[in-house]
Amino acid sequence: MLFALKLTLLLTFVSIASPMFADDAALDPKITLRLPPTPGNPRNSEGDFIELDDGRLLFVYTHFTGGGSDHASAHLAGRYSSDGGKTWDAEDTRILDNDADLNIMSVSLLRLADGRIAMFYLSKQSLADCRPVVRFSSDEATTWSPPQSIIPDSQVGYYVLNNDRVIQLSDGRLVAPLALHTSPESKKPDWAGRVLCYLSDDAGRTWRPSKTVLQAHDSSSGKRYLAQEPGVVELRDGRVMMLVRSNADSQLVSHSSDGGETWSTLAPSPLPSPTSPATIERIPGSDRLVCVWNDHTNISADLRGKRTPLSLAVSDDEGKTWRRSITLFDNPDGWYCYTAIEFTADAMMLGHCAGDRKKNNGLAETQVTRIKLNELAGVQE
């Protein structure tokens, strides 16, 4: 069920060019693209956006052909929009063929400081070899350089890099947050996960691992929690904040004061959550962060553990606290996750899974949701 919520403006957010938010606005998310499963295409998921120099938007996602599981055959497909995400091409453009033994999936698109576009994705060979690779485009996503693994063969393992995750810091460093589940020395997969980052200081030519590798434990009992699917954002003071999916009833949080080299111990965040990832970015032209996730504050017993509702909240203090969330979609059988965020001149674009667990596995259908910036007026206290 889609809600159009009447909001009272609590704070005025101003961009350089024009107000980003309007008084007394009604938040009305518009679904502008649906990618449902079809025969021969049982799942569409985990995409990301890039705005091209000619003003078009490109949404690249994982187009599955061999089944609906995470390990089924898949290639990368794209849809273009020429009107700021209001409408999209009716047919796919094939972006990359599957050149892995299992699949390629989970795209992160990033405009680099030098103007090139970087495309990161997982090259999944087996349960013992899943590593992120990167390609670069100097002609606005028309052609791509050969794939380069950011993790060498000597460190082969099963690494997870979610969609829309890689960032470039203000000093130029690239940060790719990863969860490691199988390593060369391990005998079997560790799905609880260990979290680390791979870093590049030369625009993606070479990479190295962070000094810190994180696991999640309860501070009192020592019980190990899941630590999976991390995401990062740069804070105003130069620190990097990481949110991590967990089964600890909230997103876990860690901070780095040295550009992702070392990290603080994972701790509970103020974002109640099921075992589902969150996506966090800074709102352009403001000092505020926005997070899209499944807010389980006071969730009913029948929805506990489910990836619903899809929620949005803003933080005025760099993620220490969050304003009360807005519910975007709340189908009780909905499966809302793996969200990509892109800001255009007048809208916030979300690309996210939106399947129905009564009809499919929940990850089968992806949609693009468009929210006008002049409607995004903050969150009621």
C-alpha positions in Angstrom: 0.0 0.0 0.0 1.4 3.4 -1.0 1.0 6.2 1.4 0.9 9.9 0.5 1.9 11.5 3.8 1.1 15.1 4.7 4.3 16.5 6.3 5.0 19.7 8.3 8.3 21.3 7.4 10.4 21.2 10.5 13.6 22.4 9.0 14.3 24.2 5.7 16.9 22.5 3.6 18.5 24.8 1.0 20.6 23.9 -2.0 22.8 26.4 -3.8 20.5 26.9 -6.7 17.0 26.6 -5.1 15.1 25.3 -2.1 15.2 21.5 -2.0 12.2 21.2 0.1 8.8 23.0 0.3 6.6 24.0 3.2 3.6 21.8 4.0 4.6 19.2 1.4 2.9 15.9 0.6 5.4 13.1 0.1 4.1 11.1 -2.9 6.6 8.5 -4.1 5.9 7.6 -7.8 6.7 4.2 -9.2 8.2 5.0 -12.6 9.6 1.7 -13.6 8.7 -1.9 -12.8 10.9 -4.9 -13.7 8.7 -7.9 -12.9 9.8 -11.5 -13.5 8.8 -13.1 -16.8 9.3 -16.6 -18.3 13.0 -17.0 -18.9 13.7 -14.0 -16.6 12.7 -15.1 -13.1 14.4 -12.3 -11.2 15.5 -8.7 -11.6 17.4 -7.1 -8.7 20.4 -5.2 -7.2 20.8 -2.2 -9.5 22.3 1.3 -9.5 22.0 4.6 -11.3 24.4 7.0 -13.0 23.6 10.4 -14.5 25.2 10.8 -17.9 26.7 14.0 -19.3 23.8 14.5 -21.7 21.4 14.5 -18.8 20.1 11.0 -19.3 19.8 8.5 -16.4 21.0 5.0 -16.7 19.8 2.3 -14.3 21.9 -0.9 -14.5 20.5 -4.0 -12.8 21.0 -7.8 -12.6 18.9 -9.7 -15.1 18.6 -13.3 -14.1 18.0 -16.0 -16.7 19.0 -19.3 -14.9 16.7 -19.1 -11.9 15.9 -16.9 -8.9 18.7 -17.8 -6.5 21.7 -15.7 -5.8 23.9 -18.2 -7.7 21.7 -18.5 -10.9 23.0 -17.3 -14.3 22.6 -13.6 -14.8 23.9 -10.7 -16.9 23.8 -6.9 -16.5 21.0 -5.0 -18.2 20.1 -1.3 -18.4 17.2 1.1 -18.9 17.6 4.7 -19.9 15.5 7.8 -18.9 15.6 11.1 -20.8 13.3 13.0 -18.5 14.9 12.7 -15.1 13.5 9.3 -14.2 9.8 10.1 -15.0 9.7 7.5 -17.8 12.1 4.8 -18.9 12.9 2.8 -22.0 10.5 -0.1 -22.6 13.2 -2.6 -23.4 16.6 -3.5 -21.9 19.9 -2.5 -23.3 22.4 -5.3 -22.6 25.3 -3.8 -20.6 27.5 -6.8 -19.9 27.3 -10.5 -20.8 27.8 -13.1 -18.1 31.5 -14.1 -18.2 31.6 -15.9 -14.8 30.9 -19.6 -14.0 27.8 -18.6 -12.0 26.9 -14.9 -12.6 27.7 -11.3 -12.5 25.5 -9.1 -10.2 25.2 -6.3 -7.7 26.2 -3.1 -9.5 27.8 0.0 -8.1 28.1 2.9 -10.5 30.3 5.9 -9.5 31.3 9.1 -11.2 35.0 9.5 -10.4 36.6 12.9 -9.7 38.5 12.6 -13.0 35.2 12.4 -14.9 35.2 8.7 -15.7 32.5 6.3 -14.7 33.5 3.3 -12.6 31.2 0.2 -12.6 31.8 -2.3 -9.8 30.0 -5.7 -9.7 30.5 -9.2 -8.3 32.0 -11.9 -10.5 30.7 -15.1 -9.0 32.7 -18.2 -10.0 31.8 -20.5 -7.1 31.0 -20.5 -3.4 34.7 -20.3 -2.9 35.4 -17.5 -5.4 33.1 -14.4 -5.5 35.1 -11.2 -5.9 34.2 -7.6 -6.9 35.6 -6.4 -10.2 35.7 -2.9 -11.7 35.5 -1.5 -15.2 35.9 2.1 -16.3 34.2 4.1 -19.1 35.6 7.3 -20.6 32.7 7.6 -23.1 29.7 7.9 -20.8 29.0 4.1 -20.4 29.1 3.4 -24.1 32.2 1.1 -23.8 34.0 -0.3 -20.8 37.6 -1.3 -20.0 38.4 -5.0 -19.4 37.4 -6.3 -15.9 39.9 -5.9 -13.1 39.5 -7.8 -9.9 40.1 -5.6 -6.9 41.1 -8.6 -4.8 44.1 -10.7 -6.0 44.1 -14.4 -6.6 46.2 -14.8 -3.4 43.2 -13.6 -1.4 40.5 -15.5 -3.3 37.3 -15.9 -1.3 33.6 -15.3 -1.2 33.2 -11.5 -0.8 29.9 -9.6 -1.0 29.8 -6.1 -2.3 26.2 -4.8 -2.4 24.8 -2.6 -5.1 25.3 1.2 -4.8 28.1 0.8 -2.2 31.4 2.1 -3.5 32.2 5.8 -2.6 35.0 8.3 -3.3 36.1 10.3 -0.4 36.9 14.1 -0.6 40.6 13.3 -0.8 40.1 11.0 -3.8 40.3 7.6 -2.0 37.9 4.9 -3.2 36.3 2.8 -0.5 34.6 -0.5 -1.3 32.9 -2.0 1.8 32.8 -5.9 1.8 31.7 -8.8 3.8 33.9 -11.9 3.6 32.3 -15.3 3.9 34.9 -17.8 2.6 38.7 -17.3 2.7 41.6 -19.4 1.5 42.3 -20.7 5.0 38.6 -21.5 5.8 37.2 -25.0 5.3 33.6 -24.0 5.0 31.6 -20.8 4.4 31.2 -18.4 7.4 27.8 -16.8 6.6 28.0 -14.7 9.8 30.6 -12.7 8.0 33.6 -10.6 8.5 33.6 -7.0 7.4 36.4 -5.1 5.8 37.1 -2.5 3.1 39.2 -2.5 0.0 40.9 0.9 -0.6 42.4 2.6 -3.7 44.4 5.8 -3.7 45.1 5.8 -7.4 41.6 6.1 -8.9 41.1 2.3 -8.9 44.3 1.1 -10.5 45.5 -0.7 -7.4 43.7 -1.9 -4.2 44.6 -3.0 -0.7 42.6 -4.3 2.2 41.8 -2.3 5.3 43.9 -3.0 8.4 40.7 -3.8 10.4 38.5 -6.8 9.8 35.3 -6.7 11.9 33.1 -9.3 13.5 30.0 -8.6 15.5 29.5 -9.8 19.1 27.1 -9.0 21.9 29.1 -6.9 24.4 27.7 -8.7 27.4 27.2 -12.3 26.4 29.8 -12.6 23.7 27.3 -14.1 21.3 28.3 -13.7 17.7 25.9 -11.8 15.4 25.7 -11.6 11.7 27.8 -8.9 10.1 26.9 -8.6 6.4 26.4 -6.2 3.4 28.1 -3.1 4.8 27.6 0.4 3.4 29.6 3.6 4.0 29.2 7.4 3.9 31.7 10.2 4.5 30.9 12.5 7.4 31.4 16.3 7.5 34.4 15.9 9.8 36.2 13.5 7.4 35.3 10.3 9.2 33.6 7.5 7.4 30.6 5.8 8.9 29.6 2.2 8.2 26.2 0.6 8.6 26.1 -3.2 8.6 23.2 -5.6 8.2 22.8 -7.9 11.2 20.4 -10.1 13.2 21.0 -8.0 16.3 17.6 -6.2 15.9 19.3 -3.0 14.4 21.8 -1.9 11.8 25.2 -2.1 13.3 27.5 0.9 13.1 31.3 1.5 13.0 33.4 4.6 12.3 36.8 5.2 10.8 39.0 8.3 11.4 41.6 7.3 8.8 39.7 6.9 5.6 38.7 3.3 6.1 42.0 1.9 7.2 40.9 1.1 10.8 37.4 0.8 12.3 35.8 1.0 15.6 34.1 -2.0 17.2 30.7 -2.7 15.7 27.9 -1.5 17.9 24.1 -1.1 17.7 22.8 1.9 15.8 19.6 3.9 16.4 18.0 2.2 13.4 15.9 -0.8 14.4 16.0 -3.3 11.6 15.4 -6.9 10.5 18.3 -8.9 8.8 18.2 -6.6 5.8 20.6 -4.0 4.4 20.3 -0.2 4.7 21.4 2.4 2.2 22.7 5.8 3.4 23.8 8.9 1.5 24.2 12.6 2.0 21.5 14.9 0.7 23.2 17.2 -1.8 23.4 20.8 -0.8 22.7 20.0 2.9 24.3 18.8 6.0 21.9 16.0 6.4 22.0 12.2 5.8 19.2 10.1 4.4 18.7 6.4 5.1 16.4 4.0 3.4 15.8 0.7 5.2 13.1 -1.4 6.9 12.3 0.5 10.0 11.2 -2.0 12.7 10.5 0.5 15.5 7.5 -0.9 17.3 7.0 -3.5 14.6 4.0 -5.8 15.0 4.8 -9.5 15.8 3.5 -10.7 12.5 6.0 -8.5 10.6 9.0 -9.1 12.8 11.9 -10.4 10.7 10.3 -9.4 7.3 11.7 -6.8 5.0 8.8 -4.5 5.2 8.0 -1.6 5.4 10.3 0.5 3.2 11.2 3.5 5.3 13.1 6.8 4.9 14.6 8.9 7.6 16.9 11.9 7.8 19.6 12.7 10.4 20.7 16.2 11.4 23.7 15.1 13.4 25.7 12.7 11.2 23.8 9.6 12.1 23.9 9.9 15.9 20.1 10.2 15.9 17.4 10.0 13.2 14.1 11.8 12.8 10.9 9.7 12.8 10.8 7.7 9.6 8.4 8.1 6.7 6.8 4.9 5.4 7.1 4.7 1.6 5.6 1.2 1.0 4.1 -1.2 3.5 2.7 -4.3 1.8 2.9 -6.9 4.6 4.1 -9.5 2.0 6.4 -7.0 0.3 10.1 -7.5 0.3 11.8 -4.1 0.1 15.6 -4.1 0.0 18.8 -3.6 -1.9 18.1 0.1 -2.5 20.1 2.4 -4.7 19.8 6.1 -4.2 20.5 8.8 -6.9 19.7 12.5 -6.6 18.8 14.5 -9.7 18.2 18.2 -10.0 14.6 17.8 -8.7 14.2 14.3 -7.5 15.5 11.5 -5.3 15.5 8.2 -7.2 15.3 4.9 -5.5 16.0 1.6 -7.3 15.0 -1.3 -5.0 13.6 -4.8 -4.8 9.8 -4.8 -4.3 8.6 -8.3 -4.8 5.7 -10.0 -3.1 6.4 -13.1 -1.0 3.0 -14.5 -1.8 3.9 -14.4 -5.5 7.7 -14.9 -5.6 10.8 -15.0 -3.5 10.6 -11.2 -2.9 13.8 -10.5 -4.8 12.2 -11.3 -8.2 10.9 -7.8 -8.9 12.7 -4.4 -8.9 11.1 -1.0 -9.2 12.3 2.6 -9.5 10.6 5.1 -7.2 10.8 8.8 -7.8 10.4 11.3 -5.0 10.3 15.1 -5.8 12.8 17.0 -3.8 10.3 19.8 -3.1 8.1 17.2 -1.4 10.8 15.8 0.8 10.3 17.9 3.9 11.9 15.9 6.6 10.4 13.6 9.2 7.9 14.5 11.8 9.3 14.5 15.4 
